[in-house]
Amino acid sequence: MERDFGYVQDVTADLESGVITSIIVPGSSNKINLFINNNEIVIPWKQIKCIGEDIILVEIDL
């Protein structure tokens, strides 16, 4: 199943190690198994499978 979450709005990082911990995309009305806060979807870095030139593939457990 494919879904378009839109563009990456922001990232979170561990400031001590400099490692990106998650990406933040615009919220959606769809119910999915991610952390949803203030109409944003936070996708943990461990769920990102591939980053391309114009797409990011994410594995989501529904």
Buried (B, 14 or more C-beta within 10 A) or exposed (E): EEEEBEEEEEEEEEEEEEEEEBBBBEBBEEEEEBEBEEEBBBBEBEBBEEEEEEEBEBEEEE
